[in-house]
């Protein structure tokens, strides 16, 4: 009976948390409180783990995974079933509460689109003009970066690139971001890079350790913009497409050619993905207009993606879509919000 009461307690507590944070998400006052709390704690939070040469968050996830597997396996044994269920519910409660306090409520901040002067719906012709603009930018910047023996773009100095990302955080337009940039370098390669390659995950922000993770196995064209994107989460931009937009602002204004090329290339690809359903001929023509060097980079990306496609990629794509939509975001395969932000800003 004592065990039964414990299970009811933890299950009831979890339900109470769901209801509580749901109510908080509907309150502007509470959302403002969590924004302020994030700003207050983020320098200390980042400094706490930034000195470690490895990802503390990945280690925590690994240990947590081992414990959960052990407790889940114990559910099939009658003697340990009740105790294991209590442990699982306890872990879920603690992690859910910590996640919401440090991160979850930031998904309900005022959207960036409301800070821009215009809120026009993305228009095809505007996107085409911008795509051609970024095609020319990419071709010019691509001539300034380094290549490997196969003629594929490579990053020359990742550390200075990361420092440049931190510097550019301080240069963001104040009407878009009034968030403080702590200038603490806490961008790390994930320990789970092999798994990430087969799941389609480029990087992620760990809300428990405030570390920005990236997959170091990625082609170099992905890595600079991915780190700029994840560093935008560290600033406090929770929505994925808003982190893309802030990453875009960081990268396109930079004098670091590796960062600028990766960002311009991401922007071009995003525009072409938006256009392709309505005008595939335009996209085909744009792809043909790639410089020979850009075509080599694109071929290398495609080969990497093809090699790592599979069931894990499909599964994580599906679950990521569910997660994004549960936090009032668009699915991971939808670019319209980023394009909307881009077109209104570039205008």
C-alpha positions as a Markdown table, in Angstrom:
| # | Residue | x | y | z |
|---|---|---|---|---|
| 1 | Unk | 0.0 | 0.0 | 0.0 |
| 2 | Unk | 2.9 | 2.3 | 0.8 |
| 3 | Unk | 4.4 | 1.7 | -2.6 |
| 4 | Unk | 1.1 | 2.4 | -4.3 |
| 5 | Unk | 0.8 | 5.8 | -2.5 |
| 6 | Unk | 4.3 | 6.7 | -3.7 |
| 7 | Unk | 3.4 | 5.9 | -7.3 |
| 8 | Unk | 0.2 | 8.0 | -7.0 |
| 9 | Unk | 2.2 | 10.8 | -5.5 |
| 10 | Unk | 4.8 | 11.0 | -8.3 |
| 11 | Unk | 2.2 | 10.5 | -11.0 |
| 12 | Unk | 0.0 | 13.2 | -9.5 |
| 13 | Unk | 3.0 | 15.5 | -9.2 |
| 14 | Unk | 3.8 | 15.1 | -12.8 |
| 15 | Unk | 0.2 | 15.8 | -13.9 |
| 16 | Unk | 0.2 | 18.9 | -11.6 |
| 17 | Unk | 3.4 | 20.1 | -13.3 |
| 18 | Unk | 1.9 | 19.7 | -16.7 |
| 19 | Unk | -1.1 | 21.8 | -15.7 |
| 20 | Unk | 1.0 | 24.4 | -13.8 |
| 21 | Unk | 3.4 | 25.0 | -16.7 |
| 22 | Unk | 0.5 | 25.0 | -19.2 |
| 23 | Unk | -1.1 | 27.8 | -17.2 |
| 24 | Unk | 2.2 | 29.6 | -17.0 |
| 25 | Unk | 2.5 | 29.5 | -20.8 |
| 26 | Unk | -0.7 | 31.4 | -21.1 |
| 27 | Unk | 0.4 | 34.2 | -18.7 |
| 28 | Unk | 2.5 | 37.1 | -20.1 |
| 29 | Unk | 3.6 | 37.9 | -16.6 |
| 30 | Unk | 5.0 | 34.4 | -15.9 |
| 31 | Unk | 6.7 | 34.3 | -19.4 |
| 32 | Unk | 8.3 | 37.6 | -18.6 |
| 33 | Unk | 9.5 | 36.2 | -15.3 |
| 34 | Unk | 11.1 | 33.2 | -16.9 |
| 35 | Unk | 12.8 | 35.4 | -19.5 |
| 36 | Unk | 14.2 | 37.5 | -16.7 |
| 37 | Unk | 15.3 | 34.4 | -14.8 |
| 38 | Unk | 17.1 | 33.0 | -17.9 |
| 39 | Unk | 18.9 | 36.3 | -18.4 |
| 40 | Unk | 20.0 | 36.3 | -14.8 |
| 41 | Unk | 21.2 | 32.8 | -14.5 |
| 42 | Unk | 22.7 | 32.1 | -18.0 |
| 43 | Unk | 26.2 | 33.6 | -17.4 |
| 44 | Unk | 26.7 | 31.4 | -14.3 |
| 45 | Unk | 25.0 | 28.4 | -16.0 |
| 46 | Unk | 27.4 | 28.6 | -19.0 |
| 47 | Unk | 30.5 | 29.2 | -16.9 |
| 48 | Unk | 29.7 | 26.2 | -14.7 |
| 49 | Unk | 30.4 | 23.7 | -17.5 |
| 50 | Unk | 32.3 | 25.7 | -20.1 |
| 51 | Unk | 35.8 | 24.9 | -18.6 |
| 52 | Unk | 35.3 | 21.2 | -19.2 |
| 53 | Unk | 37.0 | 20.0 | -22.5 |
| 54 | Unk | 34.2 | 17.6 | -23.1 |
| 55 | Unk | 30.4 | 17.8 | -23.1 |
| 56 | Unk | 29.1 | 17.4 | -19.6 |
| 57 | Unk | 25.6 | 17.3 | -20.9 |
| 58 | Unk | 26.3 | 14.3 | -23.0 |
| 59 | Unk | 27.8 | 12.5 | -20.0 |
| 60 | Unk | 24.7 | 13.3 | -18.0 |
| 61 | Unk | 22.4 | 12.0 | -20.8 |
| 62 | Unk | 24.5 | 8.8 | -21.1 |
| 63 | Unk | 24.3 | 8.1 | -17.4 |
| 64 | Unk | 20.6 | 8.9 | -17.3 |
| 65 | Unk | 20.0 | 6.6 | -20.3 |
| 66 | Unk | 21.8 | 3.7 | -18.5 |
| 67 | Unk | 19.6 | 4.2 | -15.4 |
| 68 | Unk | 16.4 | 4.4 | -17.3 |
| 69 | Unk | 17.2 | 1.3 | -19.3 |
| 70 | Unk | 17.9 | -0.5 | -16.0 |
| 71 | Unk | 14.7 | 0.6 | -14.4 |
| 72 | Unk | 12.6 | -0.1 | -17.6 |
| 73 | Unk | 14.1 | -3.6 | -17.7 |
| 74 | Unk | 13.2 | -4.0 | -14.0 |
| 75 | Unk | 9.5 | -3.4 | -14.9 |
| 76 | Unk | 9.4 | -6.9 | -16.3 |
| 77 | Unk | 10.4 | -8.4 | -13.0 |
| 78 | Unk | 7.6 | -8.7 | -10.4 |
| 79 | Unk | 9.8 | -8.1 | -7.4 |
| 80 | Unk | 11.3 | -4.9 | -8.6 |
| 81 | Unk | 8.4 | -3.6 | -10.8 |
| 82 | Unk | 6.8 | -1.1 | -8.3 |
| 83 | Unk | 10.1 | 0.3 | -7.0 |
| 84 | Unk | 11.3 | 0.8 | -10.6 |
| 85 | Unk | 8.2 | 2.6 | -11.6 |
| 86 | Unk | 8.6 | 5.0 | -8.7 |
| 87 | Unk | 12.2 | 5.6 | -9.7 |
| 88 | Unk | 11.2 | 6.3 | -13.3 |
| 89 | Unk | 8.4 | 8.7 | -12.3 |
| 90 | Unk | 10.8 | 10.5 | -9.9 |
| 91 | Unk | 13.4 | 11.0 | -12.6 |
| 92 | Unk | 10.9 | 12.2 | -15.1 |
| 93 | Unk | 9.5 | 14.7 | -12.5 |
| 94 | Unk | 12.9 | 16.1 | -11.7 |
| 95 | Unk | 14.0 | 16.5 | -15.3 |
| 96 | Unk | 10.7 | 17.9 | -16.5 |
| 97 | Unk | 10.7 | 20.5 | -13.8 |
| 98 | Unk | 14.4 | 21.5 | -14.4 |
| 99 | Unk | 13.7 | 21.6 | -18.2 |
| 100 | Unk | 10.7 | 23.9 | -17.8 |
| 101 | Unk | 12.4 | 26.2 | -15.3 |
| 102 | Unk | 15.6 | 26.7 | -17.3 |
| 103 | Unk | 14.3 | 26.5 | -20.9 |
| 104 | Unk | 10.7 | 25.3 | -21.7 |
| 105 | Unk | 8.9 | 28.6 | -21.0 |
| 106 | Unk | 11.2 | 30.5 | -23.4 |
| 107 | Unk | 9.3 | 28.9 | -26.3 |
| 108 | Unk | 6.4 | 31.2 | -25.4 |
| 109 | Unk | 8.3 | 34.5 | -25.7 |
| 110 | Unk | 7.1 | 37.3 | -28.0 |
| 111 | Unk | 8.0 | 36.1 | -31.5 |
| 112 | Unk | 10.7 | 38.0 | -33.4 |
| 113 | Unk | 8.3 | 38.6 | -36.3 |
| 114 | Unk | 6.3 | 41.0 | -34.1 |
| 115 | Unk | 9.5 | 43.1 | -33.6 |
| 116 | Unk | 9.9 | 43.7 | -37.3 |
| 117 | Unk | 8.2 | 46.6 | -39.1 |
| 118 | Unk | 6.4 | 44.5 | -41.6 |
| 119 | Unk | 4.5 | 41.2 | -41.3 |
| 120 | Unk | 3.9 | 40.4 | -44.9 |
| 121 | Unk | 3.3 | 36.8 | -45.9 |
| 122 | Unk | 6.3 | 35.3 | -47.7 |
| 123 | Unk | 6.0 | 36.0 | -51.4 |
| 124 | Unk | 7.5 | 33.9 | -54.1 |
| 125 | Unk | 9.0 | 36.8 | -56.2 |
| 126 | Unk | 10.7 | 38.3 | -53.2 |
| 127 | Unk | 12.2 | 34.9 | -52.3 |
| 128 | Unk | 13.5 | 34.5 | -55.9 |
| 129 | Unk | 15.2 | 37.9 | -55.9 |
| 130 | Unk | 16.8 | 37.1 | -52.5 |
| 131 | Unk | 17.9 | 33.6 | -53.7 |
| 132 | Unk | 19.7 | 35.1 | -56.7 |
| 133 | Unk | 21.3 | 37.7 | -54.4 |
| 134 | Unk | 22.6 | 35.0 | -52.0 |
| 135 | Unk | 23.7 | 32.8 | -54.9 |
| 136 | Unk | 26.1 | 35.6 | -56.0 |
| 137 | Unk | 27.2 | 36.2 | -52.4 |
| 138 | Unk | 28.0 | 32.5 | -52.0 |
| 139 | Unk | 29.9 | 32.3 | -55.2 |
| 140 | Unk | 32.0 | 35.3 | -54.2 |
| 141 | Unk | 32.6 | 34.2 | -50.6 |
| 142 | Unk | 33.4 | 30.6 | -51.7 |
| 143 | Unk | 36.5 | 31.9 | -53.6 |
| 144 | Unk | 37.9 | 33.2 | -50.3 |
| 145 | Unk | 37.8 | 30.0 | -48.3 |
| 146 | Unk | 40.1 | 27.0 | -48.2 |
| 147 | Unk | 39.6 | 23.6 | -49.8 |
| 148 | Unk | 40.8 | 20.0 | -49.1 |
| 149 | Unk | 42.6 | 17.9 | -51.7 |
| 150 | Unk | 39.2 | 17.0 | -53.3 |
| 151 | Unk | 38.3 | 20.7 | -53.7 |
| 152 | Unk | 35.7 | 20.6 | -50.9 |
| 153 | Unk | 35.4 | 23.5 | -48.4 |
| 154 | Unk | 37.2 | 23.0 | -45.1 |
| 155 | Unk | 37.3 | 25.1 | -41.9 |
| 156 | Unk | 40.7 | 26.6 | -41.2 |
| 157 | Unk | 40.4 | 27.8 | -37.6 |
| 158 | Unk | 37.3 | 26.5 | -35.7 |
| 159 | Unk | 38.3 | 28.2 | -32.4 |
| 160 | Unk | 38.6 | 31.7 | -33.9 |
| 161 | Unk | 35.3 | 31.1 | -35.8 |
| 162 | Unk | 33.6 | 30.3 | -32.5 |
| 163 | Unk | 35.0 | 33.4 | -30.9 |
| 164 | Unk | 33.7 | 35.4 | -33.8 |
| 165 | Unk | 30.2 | 34.0 | -33.2 |
| 166 | Unk | 30.4 | 35.3 | -29.6 |
| 167 | Unk | 31.6 | 38.7 | -30.8 |
| 168 | Unk | 28.8 | 39.0 | -33.4 |
| 169 | Unk | 26.3 | 38.2 | -30.6 |
| 170 | Unk | 27.1 | 41.6 | -29.2 |
| 171 | Unk | 26.4 | 43.3 | -32.6 |
| 172 | Unk | 22.8 | 42.0 | -33.0 |
| 173 | Unk | 20.2 | 44.8 | -33.7 |
| 174 | Unk | 18.8 | 46.0 | -30.4 |
| 175 | Unk | 15.2 | 46.1 | -31.8 |
| 176 | Unk | 15.5 | 42.3 | -32.5 |
| 177 | Unk | 17.5 | 41.3 | -29.4 |
| 178 | Unk | 18.0 | 42.9 | -26.1 |
| 179 | Unk | 19.5 | 39.7 | -24.6 |
| 180 | Unk | 22.9 | 39.9 | -23.0 |
| 181 | Unk | 25.8 | 38.0 | -24.7 |
| 182 | Unk | 28.0 | 36.6 | -21.8 |
| 183 | Unk | 31.0 | 36.0 | -24.2 |
| 184 | Unk | 31.6 | 32.6 | -22.6 |
| 185 | Unk | 32.8 | 30.0 | -25.1 |
| 186 | Unk | 30.7 | 26.9 | -24.4 |
| 187 | Unk | 30.4 | 25.3 | -27.9 |
| 188 | Unk | 31.5 | 21.7 | -27.9 |
| 189 | Unk | 31.5 | 18.7 | -30.3 |
| 190 | Unk | 28.9 | 16.1 | -29.1 |
| 191 | Unk | 30.2 | 12.8 | -27.8 |
| 192 | Unk | 27.3 | 11.2 | -29.7 |
| 193 | Unk | 28.4 | 12.4 | -33.1 |
| 194 | Unk | 28.1 | 8.9 | -34.8 |
| 195 | Unk | 24.5 | 8.6 | -33.6 |
| 196 | Unk | 23.7 | 12.2 | -34.6 |
| 197 | Unk | 24.9 | 11.5 | -38.1 |
| 198 | Unk | 22.4 | 8.7 | -38.5 |
| 199 | Unk | 19.5 | 10.8 | -37.0 |
| 200 | Unk | 19.9 | 13.9 | -39.1 |
| 201 | Unk | 20.6 | 16.0 | -36.0 |
| 202 | Unk | 23.2 | 18.7 | -36.7 |
| 203 | Unk | 23.5 | 20.1 | -33.2 |
| 204 | Unk | 21.5 | 20.8 | -30.1 |
| 205 | Unk | 21.4 | 23.0 | -27.0 |
| 206 | Unk | 21.5 | 21.3 | -23.7 |
| 207 | Unk | 19.2 | 23.2 | -21.3 |
| 208 | Unk | 20.6 | 21.3 | -18.2 |
| 209 | Unk | 24.2 | 22.4 | -18.8 |
| 210 | Unk | 23.7 | 25.4 | -21.1 |
| 211 | Unk | 26.2 | 23.8 | -23.6 |
| 212 | Unk | 25.9 | 24.2 | -27.4 |
| 213 | Unk | 26.6 | 20.9 | -29.1 |
| 214 | Unk | 27.4 | 20.3 | -32.7 |
| 215 | Unk | 28.1 | 17.1 | -34.7 |
| 216 | Unk | 31.8 | 17.3 | -35.6 |
| 217 | Unk | 31.3 | 14.6 | -38.4 |
| 218 | Unk | 29.3 | 17.0 | -40.5 |
| 219 | Unk | 30.6 | 18.4 | -43.7 |
| 220 | Unk | 32.3 | 21.8 | -43.1 |
| 221 | Unk | 29.5 | 23.7 | -44.9 |
| 222 | Unk | 27.2 | 22.8 | -42.0 |
| 223 | Unk | 29.4 | 23.3 | -39.0 |
| 224 | Unk | 29.8 | 27.1 | -38.8 |
| 225 | Unk | 26.1 | 28.0 | -39.2 |
| 226 | Unk | 25.1 | 25.1 | -36.9 |
| 227 | Unk | 27.3 | 26.5 | -34.1 |
| 228 | Unk | 25.9 | 30.0 | -34.7 |
| 229 | Unk | 22.4 | 28.5 | -34.5 |
| 230 | Unk | 23.1 | 26.7 | -31.3 |
| 231 | Unk | 24.8 | 29.7 | -29.8 |
| 232 | Unk | 21.6 | 31.6 | -30.5 |
| 233 | Unk | 19.8 | 29.1 | -28.2 |
| 234 | Unk | 22.4 | 30.0 | -25.5 |
| 235 | Unk | 21.4 | 33.7 | -25.8 |
| 236 | Unk | 17.8 | 32.6 | -25.1 |
| 237 | Unk | 16.1 | 32.1 | -28.5 |
| 238 | Unk | 14.2 | 28.9 | -28.0 |
| 239 | Unk | 12.3 | 28.6 | -31.3 |
| 240 | Unk | 14.2 | 26.7 | -33.9 |
| 241 | Unk | 13.5 | 29.1 | -36.8 |
| 242 | Unk | 14.2 | 32.1 | -34.7 |
| 243 | Unk | 17.6 | 30.6 | -33.8 |
| 244 | Unk | 18.1 | 30.1 | -37.5 |
| 245 | Unk | 17.4 | 33.8 | -38.0 |
| 246 | Unk | 19.7 | 35.0 | -35.2 |
| 247 | Unk | 22.3 | 32.6 | -36.6 |
| 248 | Unk | 21.8 | 34.3 | -40.0 |
| 249 | Unk | 22.3 | 37.7 | -38.5 |
| 250 | Unk | 25.5 | 36.6 | -36.7 |
| 251 | Unk | 27.0 | 34.9 | -39.8 |
| 252 | Unk | 26.1 | 37.3 | -42.6 |
| 253 | Unk | 27.6 | 40.3 | -40.8 |
| 254 | Unk | 30.9 | 38.5 | -40.0 |
| 255 | Unk | 34.3 | 39.2 | -41.5 |
| 256 | Unk | 35.1 | 35.5 | -40.9 |
| 257 | Unk | 34.8 | 34.0 | -44.4 |
| 258 | Unk | 34.2 | 30.4 | -43.2 |
| 259 | Unk | 31.3 | 31.6 | -41.0 |
| 260 | Unk | 29.9 | 33.9 | -43.7 |
| 261 | Unk | 30.0 | 31.3 | -46.4 |
| 262 | Unk | 28.3 | 28.6 | -44.3 |
| 263 | Unk | 25.6 | 31.1 | -43.4 |
| 264 | Unk | 25.1 | 32.5 | -46.9 |
| 265 | Unk | 24.9 | 28.9 | -48.2 |
| 266 | Unk | 22.4 | 27.9 | -45.5 |
| 267 | Unk | 20.3 | 31.0 | -46.4 |
| 268 | Unk | 20.4 | 30.1 | -50.1 |
| 269 | Unk | 19.4 | 26.5 | -49.5 |
| 270 | Unk | 16.5 | 27.6 | -47.3 |
| 271 | Unk | 15.2 | 29.9 | -49.9 |
| 272 | Unk | 15.5 | 27.3 | -52.6 |
| 273 | Unk | 13.6 | 24.8 | -50.4 |
| 274 | Unk | 10.9 | 27.3 | -50.0 |
| 275 | Unk | 10.7 | 28.1 | -53.7 |
| 276 | Unk | 11.0 | 24.5 | -55.1 |
| 277 | Unk | 7.4 | 23.4 | -54.5 |
| 278 | Unk | 6.0 | 26.4 | -56.5 |
| 279 | Unk | 8.7 | 26.8 | -59.1 |
| 280 | Unk | 11.0 | 23.8 | -59.5 |
| 281 | Unk | 12.4 | 25.2 | -62.8 |
| 282 | Unk | 13.8 | 28.2 | -61.0 |
| 283 | Unk | 15.5 | 26.1 | -58.4 |
| 284 | Unk | 17.0 | 23.8 | -61.1 |
| 285 | Unk | 18.3 | 26.9 | -62.9 |
| 286 | Unk | 19.8 | 28.2 | -59.6 |
| 287 | Unk | 21.5 | 24.9 | -58.9 |
| 288 | Unk | 23.0 | 25.0 | -62.3 |
| 289 | Unk | 24.3 | 28.5 | -61.6 |
| 290 | Unk | 26.4 | 27.2 | -58.6 |
| 291 | Unk | 30.1 | 27.7 | -59.1 |
| 292 | Unk | 32.2 | 24.5 | -59.7 |
| 293 | Unk | 33.4 | 24.8 | -56.1 |
| 294 | Unk | 29.9 | 25.1 | -54.7 |
| 295 | Unk | 28.8 | 22.1 | -56.8 |
| 296 | Unk | 31.6 | 20.1 | -55.2 |
| 297 | Unk | 30.4 | 21.2 | -51.7 |
| 298 | Unk | 26.8 | 20.3 | -52.6 |
| 299 | Unk | 27.9 | 16.8 | -53.9 |
| 300 | Unk | 29.8 | 16.2 | -50.7 |
| 301 | Unk | 26.8 | 17.1 | -48.6 |
| 302 | Unk | 24.5 | 14.9 | -50.6 |
| 303 | Unk | 26.9 | 11.9 | -50.3 |
| 304 | Unk | 27.1 | 12.4 | -46.5 |
| 305 | Unk | 23.3 | 12.6 | -46.2 |
| 306 | Unk | 22.7 | 9.6 | -48.4 |
| 307 | Unk | 25.3 | 7.5 | -46.5 |
| 308 | Unk | 23.6 | 8.2 | -43.2 |
| 309 | Unk | 19.9 | 7.9 | -44.2 |
| 310 | Unk | 17.9 | 5.2 | -42.6 |
| 311 | Unk | 15.2 | 4.3 | -40.1 |
| 312 | Unk | 16.8 | 6.3 | -37.3 |
| 313 | Unk | 16.7 | 9.4 | -39.5 |
| 314 | Unk | 13.0 | 8.9 | -40.2 |
| 315 | Unk | 12.2 | 8.2 | -36.5 |
| 316 | Unk | 14.1 | 11.2 | -35.1 |
| 317 | Unk | 12.6 | 13.4 | -37.8 |
| 318 | Unk | 9.1 | 12.3 | -36.8 |
| 319 | Unk | 9.7 | 12.8 | -33.1 |
| 320 | Unk | 11.4 | 16.2 | -33.6 |
| 321 | Unk | 8.3 | 17.4 | -35.6 |
| 322 | Unk | 6.1 | 16.3 | -32.7 |
| 323 | Unk | 8.3 | 18.2 | -30.2 |
| 324 | Unk | 8.4 | 21.4 | -32.3 |
| 325 | Unk | 4.7 | 21.4 | -32.7 |
| 326 | Unk | 4.1 | 20.8 | -29.0 |
| 327 | Unk | 6.0 | 24.0 | -28.3 |
| 328 | Unk | 4.0 | 26.1 | -30.8 |
| 329 | Unk | 6.6 | 25.8 | -33.5 |
| 330 | Unk | 6.4 | 24.6 | -37.1 |
| 331 | Unk | 7.7 | 21.2 | -38.0 |
| 332 | Unk | 11.4 | 20.8 | -38.8 |
| 333 | Unk | 10.8 | 20.4 | -42.5 |
| 334 | Unk | 8.9 | 23.8 | -42.7 |
| 335 | Unk | 11.0 | 26.9 | -43.5 |
| 336 | Unk | 8.2 | 29.5 | -43.9 |
| 337 | Unk | 8.7 | 31.2 | -40.6 |
| 338 | Unk | 12.5 | 31.6 | -41.2 |
| 339 | Unk | 11.7 | 32.8 | -44.7 |
| 340 | Unk | 9.1 | 35.2 | -43.4 |
| 341 | Unk | 11.7 | 36.7 | -40.9 |
| 342 | Unk | 14.3 | 36.8 | -43.6 |
| 343 | Unk | 12.2 | 38.6 | -46.2 |
| 344 | Unk | 10.9 | 41.1 | -43.7 |
| 345 | Unk | 14.4 | 41.9 | -42.5 |
| 346 | Unk | 16.0 | 42.1 | -45.9 |
| 347 | Unk | 13.3 | 44.4 | -47.1 |
